[in-house]
Amino acid sequence: MGESDRGKRGLQASVEGFAHEHIVAGILMKKFQNVSLVDLPLSPYDIIIAFKDEGGEGGEGGWKGRKGGGKGEEIIRAQVKTAKKSISFTGGTRGGIDREYKSGVKEYKQSTSTSDVVIGVLPLENDSYDLYFVPTILIEKLSQKSISIKKVERLKNNYFILRNCKNYDLVVSECEKYGII
C-alpha cells in the first residue's frame, strides 16, 4: 500500500471522527437541548451536556447520589469515539493523516478526572447511528484500554445510563446486572 493510499485513509478517518462528534452533539441536542461541542483541541472531552439540578429528587430531573447537591446545573463531559467492533478508552495520540503531530500530550486512558462518559458512535446503514454510553466509572472498574461493543450491548442508546453516568452506585449496580462487570 502506497503512502498516498494511507494518507487518504487517514484523512477519511479524521473527517469521520470530526463528523461523528457533530452528529452525536446533534442527536443529544434534540434529546436534551443544552449540548455543546467543546472547541478546545487539547481537551480530553468533546461535548458538554448541561442539565438543571432539580434538588436531588432522583429520576429524570434529579441528581440523587451525586456530589454537590442543591439546585443549579449539572455538567456531563463526554468523549466521542468512533466504534466499529470496539470502543477505545484512550486519547492523547493522533491518528489518520496527522499521525506525526506532536502536541506534548501523552497517551492517557479516560477516567473520572478526564471525562464522565465515553460515547461510542457506531455508524449504521441509512445514515443512522447507535450510541454506546460507557461511564468513566465503569472504565476505571474495568481497567482496560477498550471494550467490545458486544460486551456493552446493554449500554447502546441507554439514555438512563447517560443521565446517571456520574452516580457510582447506580452505574456499578446496572453494569453488574448487565453482566459487564
Order of alpha helices (4+ residues) and beta strands (2+ residues): alpha-beta-beta-beta-beta-beta-beta-beta-beta-alpha-beta-alpha-alpha
